[in-house]
Amino acid sequence: MKKCSLIILLCSYLIILFISGCVPSKPTEETEEILSAERLVNKLEVNRRRIKLFEGSGTLVVQTSNSENKANFETILVKPDSIYLTILGAFGIQLAQTLVTTDSFIFYDDLHNTAYQGRLSEDVLKSIFKIDLPFSDIIDAFVGSVNLTKHLYKQPSNYSVEYDKYILTYVDSTSHFTSIYKIDIRSLGITSFQVLDPDGEIVLNCNYSDFDYIENVAVPYSIEVQNVKDGQSVSIKYNKLRANSADISINFKVPDDATVIKW
């Protein structure tokens, strides 16, 4: 009987350890008070702006209405104006490298030793990342953050707390598009973001999960961005992340013997 009780006690202890290990530790200085909408948006923006240098590696899946592509990748972001992306093949062989800034781009095809470079445009951006989003939104997408600058000091159309989530809703008075944000109360990580058109149809759908704390900010390891209207989606699953380290920098140079094509 004592042996049976001991086994039950050990099993219970292991279950508790497992469950608590699945939840990232929250910084001790944070409290779980219910925030006003203004304070919440301010905190979210402070957190977003805290990540200035970002480096990660993982798996990238890009889907369109007629194709699906999956690859391993590495990325470095220097906010607010630069993103460097490397696509890897089997055994970590570099297949392509892309450096995009606010006004220019370089796409280097490693296999053919050919570089394409020119001014950045919406069409170029869409060709590189396979999703129709502004450059600033693409940078935020790779970090798993959402820019709330336009909502600072502005009251939401609706604000509620449902179970463990804050829900912020903003309706644009001009376009009548609706933006809905769901934020985890405990971590202050944005778990979903949707944009709806005036008819209530979803135009943009973003989901974020598998959070961990980096620089005291909840950062998702799993990101999915869907441009519903155009049938495009990008899924990112990181296996390694780090931020704001002094040694994070973009060191990319096209080889001297490469063929360079001006775009």
N, C-alpha and C positions, 0 to 999 in steps of 0.2 A: 504493500500500500504506500509506504514511504517512497519507494522507488518510483512508483507511478506518479505520485504527487511531484517529485523532483523533476521528472521528464516534462510534465505539464508546465511547471514553473519555468524551465529552461526554454521550452518552445514559445511561451508567452513573451519571455524576455527577448528572444531573437526576433519575433514578429514586431515588437515595439522598436527595436533597433533598426530593422529594415524600413519600417514606415517613416521613422524620423530621418533616416538617411536619404529618403527620396525627396525631401523638402529642403531646398537650399537655406542655409542659415541666414537669418535676417540680422543686419547690423544692430547692435544693442542700443545704439542711440536713437533709433527710429521707434516711434510709437504708432499704435493702430487707432488713433483718434480719427473720427469722421471729419474730413476736411470740407471747407466750403468750396464751391466751384472755382472761385478765384484763386484760392490757395493751392488747390489741386493742380490747376493749369500752370501756375507759376512753378510749382515743384517739378512737374513733368518737363517743362522747358529748361529748367536749371539742369536736370539730369541729362537731357538730350545734348545740351551744349557742353556738358562736362567731358564727353568723349570727343577728343580732338584728333587723336591718332588711333588708328584701328587696324589690326592685322588678324586675318583668319584663314582657315583652310577647311575644306569639306567637300560636299557633293552639291552640284547644281543641276536642276532639271528645268528645262525650258519647253513649254508646250504651246503650240499654236493650233489653229483649226485644222491644219493638215500635216503637222509633224510633232515629234517629241525627241528631244536630245538630252542626254545625260552625260555629265563629265565631272571629274574631280577638278578642283580649282584652288587657287590661292589668291587672296586679295589684300591690298593695302589701301587704306583711305587716309587722306590728309584733308580734313574738313577745313573750309567748306568747298574747296575747288578742285580736288584731284582724286581720281580713282584708278588704281592699277590692278588689272585682272590677268591672271595666268591660267590658261586651260591646259590640263595635264592628261596625258594618255597612259597607256599601260606602263608599269614600272616607274611612274613619275616622270616620263619623258615630256618635255615641253612641246606643246603643239602650236600654241599661239599666245601672244601677249598683247595687251591693249592698255594704253594710257590715255585717259580722257580727262580733260580739264574743262573749265567753263566755256572756253572759246576755241579749243583745238583737240585733235585726236591723232594718235598713232596706232595702227593695227599692224602687228608684225607676225607674219606666217613663218614659223620656225622651219617647217618642213621644206618650204620652197625658197627660204631666205629672201622673202619679199616683204617690203613695208609699204603700207598705204598711209598717207598723212594729209591733213588738210584742216579746214575750218569746221567746227562742230555745227551741226544742224539737227533739226528734229528727225529727218530721214536717216542721217548717219547714226544717231543715238538709237533709233529703233532697230536699225540693221545690226548693231553691235549687241544690244541687250535683248532683242526680240520682244520687247514690250514697250508700248506707247506711254511713256511717263516722262515728265520733265527731269532734267539732270539732277536737281536738288533732291527730288523724290527718290531717284535711283540710289543716291548716296545714303539717304535715310533708310531705304529698303534693305541695303546690305548690312546696316548696323542694327536693323530691327527697331527703328524709332520712327516717330511721326512728328512732323513739324506743326506745332500749335501756336506759332508766333502771332498769326492773325486773330487768335482768340484771346490773347492776353488782354486783361482789363475789359473783357466783354462778357456780359451775362449770357449763358446758354439758353436756348429755346426751351430746353427741358433738362433737369438734373435730378437723378435718383440714385438710390443705393439698393441693390438687389443682391441679397445673400452676401457674397464676398467680393462684389464688383461695384465700382462706381460706373454710372452710365451718363455720359455727356452727349447731348444732342444739340446741334446747331443747324438752323435753316437759313440759308443765304437769302437775304431780302430781294436781291436782284435776279439771281438765276433760279431761285427756289429749289436748289439742290440741298439735300440733307446729309450732314456728316454725323456719324454715330461712333463714339469711342467707348470701349469697355476697358476698365483699368482695375487690376487686382488691388484690393485694399491693402493687403499686407506688404506686397513688394513694390507697389506703384509701377508695375510693368504693364504696358498697354497690351492686352491680350487679343483685341480685335479692333478693326477700323473699317467702316463701311461708308461708301458714298452712294446715295440714292438720287435718281433723277426726279423731276416734279411729279411723275406718275407713280413714284414709289418703287421703281425697278432698280435693282442693284447694278451700279456701274463699276464700282471698284470694291473688292472684298479682300481684306488682309487679315491674316491670323498669325499669332506669335505664341510660341510655347517653349518648354524646356529652359526655363530661366535660370541664370546663375548671376551672382554679383561680381561685377568688375568695376573697379573704381567707385565702389559703393552705389553702383547703378545696376538695376535688374536688366540684364541683356539676354535676349532669347537666342538659343542655339538652333531653333527650328523656325523658319519664316516662310510664309506662303503669300504671294501677291497675285491676285487675279484681276485682270482687266476683262471683266465679264462681257462688256459690249463687243469687244474685238476678239473674244475667244482666245486670249493670251494668258499664260500664267508662268510665274517663276517660283520655284521651290528651292530653298537653301537650307541645308543641314550642315551646321558646323561641327567639327570634331575638336578644333583648337581655336581659341580666341585669346587675344590680349589687347590692351589699350593703353595709350598715353605713355608708353615706355620711350625713353630718350633715343633708343636705337631703332625705332620704327621710322623708316624713311623709304622713299621711292628711288631706287637706283636702276634706271632703265635706259639703255642706249642701244640704238639700232647698230648692228655690226657694220664695219666700214665697207665690207664687200657685198652688202645686201643691195638688191635692186629696190630703189625707192620710187614709188608712183605717187605723184601729187593728185589729190582728189578734189 
